């Protein structure tokens, strides 16, 4: 296959171009009826998985949690409905992370986000996410070098957030996605192209301040976000497959305790589930090991459901289509726990844990981080500690610079509160 080395590299490293099975239809190519009811690797893969990477250090230090934490400039990536609850008038942040350093040394993710709280009832925000795969050498079928390219992807989005009531807000976030992985190379005589997609997020955020026994102020937060709802992506105008975007359902809850006006501790929990069809188990001929086809030329599904469906149907079907039944559906739920301690809103220490089933991707890691804030400027850093040996995400670092600007009215309110 022309340029197979390059395409295969992309698949192995980041699963950007989702490979089909022997049939070219996807699903579990190694399985047959004998897999039904057993534990086996059956990961859900999508196009542009870089959209699922937590880009900033604060969330990265708390197990990639951000749906129900307090608002900051990077809320765009987790739950933009938080912006209208920001204590500041406007702000922006810049984040950078070397990625998969255990495998290669030139893949990186850059992220820029900002917001403006127009009134106490509404806010706007935007972000730009850029992912570079570094230099990749393209070769022909004989292994001869052809050219060196720098595949890359980016997404740009905007959001509008508004309070429905004093404690509840909603946000709508349209997004444009560009993915150029093959630089127009030919595969099986067919020219590839950059993948384009449009998507949108819808999110809700709830925040309630109250006094608890022994605590002067406490805050309860909850969030919901359905992200990356959009058209399938293709890298060719011809017969190459069209892949789902990483449409994701995120639910989070958080509780922040203000002990004495100087020391705060926030504890957060979050669950995620991809709203994408699960690969089925196809029937195989016991003698030859080849996939069995029906009269229409489609592979026979032994367990699970057909993944070649529309985006809306795929989102609904994702709750009950796993070939392993309810047990496998539960394995598709990722969960995370995180905590953040702050002293006078100047110094921050964070800790988190993220868990994904070993049969669905096996991302399991601890994360730690710290931050410091002075006036309008802040800097955060996080470090990922993989719980499995030789994990490609091990030792991942993220760096974030934050700039937050408080309105004059807000400063007056804070001063009055201190005087009281």
N, C-alpha and C positions, 0 to 999 in steps of 0.2 A: 504494500500500500504506500502510495506516494506520501512522503513526509510523515510516515507512521511513527517515527521516533519522537517527533515533536508532539504529535497528538497524544501519544501514549504517555509521555512525560507529564502533560497537563492532567491526564486522567489519574495517574498514580499519585501525583502530589496533592491535587486539590479537588479532584472529581468535578472539574468544570464542564467537561464534555462527557455526559453520562453514557457509558458504554452499554450496548445491548448484549444480550446473551447470544448463544449460537444461532438462535432463530432470527436475530436482528430485531426482536420484539421486546426485549427487556426481560425482567423477571429473574428467577433464580435458575441459572443454567446448570448448576451442579446438583440440583435437587430433583426428586421425583416423589412418588407416593410414600417412599420410606421416610421422607423428612416430615411428613404431616404428624403433628403432635410431639415432635422432638425439638430440642433447642439447637438452633443453628443461626449463623450470621445472616441477617436480612436487613441491611441498612437501607434507609431511604435517602436517595441521592437526588440532587436538584441542579439546575443551572445556577450560576452566579452565587455560590455559597459564601462569597466574601461579604454578602449583605447580612449574614448571620454572625459575623465576628463582632464582639464587643470592642469598639474602637478606642475608648478612653480609659484612663488609669483608675478613676474612682470606681466605676462598675467592674473593671477588670480585677480590682483588688478584693471585691466582695462576691466572687464567684459569678461574674457577668450579670449581676443583678442591677436592674434600673427601672423596672416598671412601677414600683410603688415607693421609691426613695424620694427624698426631698428634691425640689426642682433645682436644676443647674443648667449651664449652657448646653450640655450634651444630652439633655432630655429628648432631643429630636430622634435619637437612635433607639430609644426604649419606650417612651410614652410622652409624646409632645403635648398632651393635655395638661401636663404639669406646669408648663410655662406660665400660665395665667396665675399660678400660686407662687411665683418667684418673689422673693423679698427685694429683688433689685429691679431697676427700671430696664436695663438692657445689659447684655454681656455677650462675649464670644470666647471660644476656646480653640486651641490647635493641639492635635494629638498625633503621635507617631509611634509605630510599633514595628520592629523587625519581626518577620513572621517565618515560622518553620525553620528556625536556625539550626535545628538538629539535622536537617536534610540539606539545605542550601544556604548560601550567605547573601543572597541579593533579592529576596522577596520581602516586600514591606507594604504596610498599610498607613496611609495618611488620612486625617480627618479634620475638617473645619466645620464648626457649627456656631450659630449665633441666634439671638432672639431679641425681641423688643416688646415689652409689656405696654401696650397702647393705653389701656385704662385698667382699672381694677377688675374689669369684666372680660377683657379680651387681650390676646397677644398673638404675635406672629413669630415665625422662626424659619430657618433654612439650614441646610448642611450640604457639604460636598465630601464624598468618600472616594478615595482613589487607591487602587490596588495594583501594584506592579509585580509581575512575575519574574523580573530580572531578565538577563540575557539568555536566550535559548537558541541553540544552533539547529537549523532545519537541515534535514538530510533526505536523500532520495532512498529508493528501496534497496540500493546497494551499499548504503552507508556513507555515500560521498557527501561532503558538506555543500550546501547550496547558498545559505545566507544565515546571518545572525539577526534575530529580531528581539524586540522587547514587548511581549504581550502585556496588555494592561486592561483594566476595567475601571469604570467609575459610575457613580450614581449621584444625582443632584435632586434635592427635594425641597419643598416649601410646606409650611403648615399654618393653619389658622386654629387657634384655641380660644374657646369661650366658656365662661361659667354659665351653667344652667340654673344653679342655685348657689348660695354662698359656699357650699361644701363640695359641689360636684361640677366637673368641667368635661368638655368633649373637644376633640380635635380631629381634623381631616387633613391628611398629608398626601398629596400627589407626588409621584416620583418618576424620573426618567432614568433608565438604566442602559449603559453601553458596555459591551463586552467584546474585545478584540483579542482573540486567543491565537489565531493562525495566520494573521497578516496576509490574508488572501491566497494562501497556499492551496494546491490542488490535492484532493483526497479521492482516490479511485476515479481520477479523470474529471472530478467535479470541483469547481472553484468554491472555496469557502468564503464567508463574509463575516463581518462583525455582527454580533447578536444585539438586537434592539428590543426594548420592552418598556411598556408603561405600567405603572402599578400605583397602588394607594394604600394607606393605612387609615384605620379608624380606631380611636382610643378614648378611654374614659378614665378619669382620675377623681378620687374622693379623698378629702383631707378634713379632719375634724380636730380642733384643739379643745382640750378639756383639762381639768385638774383632777389628779388622782391622789389617793392617800399617800402622804409622805413625799409627794412630788408637786412642786409648784405649778409646773406646766408639763403636759404630755400631748403627744400628737399621734393620732391614728390615721394611717394612709392605706389606700387600696387602689389598685390599677388593673385595667384590662386593655389589651392592645391586640388587634389582628393586623398583621403587617404583610406587605408585599403581595397584595391581591392584584393580579395582573395577568396579561396574556402570556402564553408559553413562548419560549425563546428557541430560535433555530440559528445554526451557524451556516446554513446553506439554503438556497432557494429550491433545491431539488429534493432528493429522497432522504437526506439525513433527518434524524428524528427531531421533534420539538419537545423541549423539556419544561417541566413546571418550574416556576420561580419558588424560592423557599418561603412560601406562605406559612405564617406561624401564628399560633394562638398563645398569648402570654398572659398569665394571671399572677398578681403579686399582692403582698400585704406587708405592711411595716408598722412598727411601733417605736416612737422616739420618746425617751425620758430625759427631761431637763431637771437635773438633781438640785442645782443651786444657782442657776444663772451662768455658771462657768463650765460645768461638766455636763456633757450630754452623751447618751448612748442610744443608738438606733439599731434595732434588730429587724431583719428583713427575710422574707421567704418568697420563693417564686417557682412557678412551674411553666414549662413550655411544651408545646406539641406541634409538630409540623402538620399542616392541613394539606397533605400531599398523599396520593395513593401509595399503598404499600406494595412492593413487588410481589406477585403471586408465585406459587410453586407450579411449574409446568409439568405435565405428564411426559415421561420418557419411556422409550422402548427398552424393556429389560434386557434384550439381547444386544442391541447396538448402542444403547445409551443416547440415541438421538431423540430430539423432541418430537412428539406426535402432533400432527396437524389434522384439522378437520377438513371437510370437503371444500370449505371456502378459503383454505390456505392459512387459517389462523391457528396458532399453537393452542393445544388443549390445556386448559387450566385445571390442575388437580386439586388445588386449594387456594382460596383467596378470590379476588375479583379482577376483572380486566382493568389495567391501569390507563388504557388509552381512552380517556373520557375528557369531557370539557372541564374547565377550571372550576365552575360552581359545583358541578357534580363531584369532582375530585375532592373538594373541600368537605362536602357532606360525607362522601364515601370513606374518607380517611378515618372516621370514627368507628368503622365496623368492617373494614376490608382485609384486615391482617389474616394471613393463612393460618396462623396459630391461634386464632380466636381471641377471646377476652384477655388471656394471659399475655399474648403478644401486644395487644393494644395498650395494655398498661406499661409494657416495656418501652413504648414509644414516648412516654411522658418523661421529660427531663426535669430535674428539680435542683434547686440551689438554695443555700443559706448564706447570709452575710451579716456582718456587724460593722458599725462605724462608731468610734469614740472620738469626740472632739473636745478640746479645751479652749474655751473663750472664742470659739469659731476661728481660731488661729492655727492650731495644730491638730492633725487628724491621724488616726491609726485605724487601719481596716483589715478585715480578715474574712475569708469566704471559702465555700466549698461548692463544687459543681459536680453533678452526677448524671451520667448517661449510661444506659444498659450496655453491657459488653457485646450484646447481640445487635445493637443499633448504632454503633460507632465508637463506644468505649471511651468517651471523653470523661475522665474522672480526675479531678485535680483540686489541690488546695491553692489559694491565692492570698497574698499579703500585700500591703501597700501603706504608704504614708503620704501626707500632704502638709503644706504650709501655706498660709494665706496672710498677706500683709497689704492693707489698704485695698486697692482694686485688683491687685495681682496675686495669683496663686499658682503653685506648681504641685503636681501629683505624680507619683510613680507607683507602679505595681509590678509584682513578680509572680509568675505562675510556677507551681511545684507539682509536677505530675506524680500521681500515685502508682503509676505503672512504669517499669523500666523501659528505656529506649523509646519513650513516647515522643512523637514529633513536636508536640506543643511544649515539652519540658523547657524550663528556663526562659519562657517568653517574658519580655520586658515591654512595658508601655509607659510613655511619657506624655504628660498633658500640661499645657500652659493655659491658665484661665484668667479672664479679665471681666470683672463685674462692676457695674456702675450703679450706685444707689442714688435715687432721686432725692432732691432737697426735702420734699415732704416726708419721705420715709425716714430720713435722718432726724427730723423734728419729732416724729412719732416715737422713734427709739429713745431719744433723749428724754421725752416726757415720761416714757415707761420707766426709765432708770430713776428719774426723780421721785416717782411715786414709790 
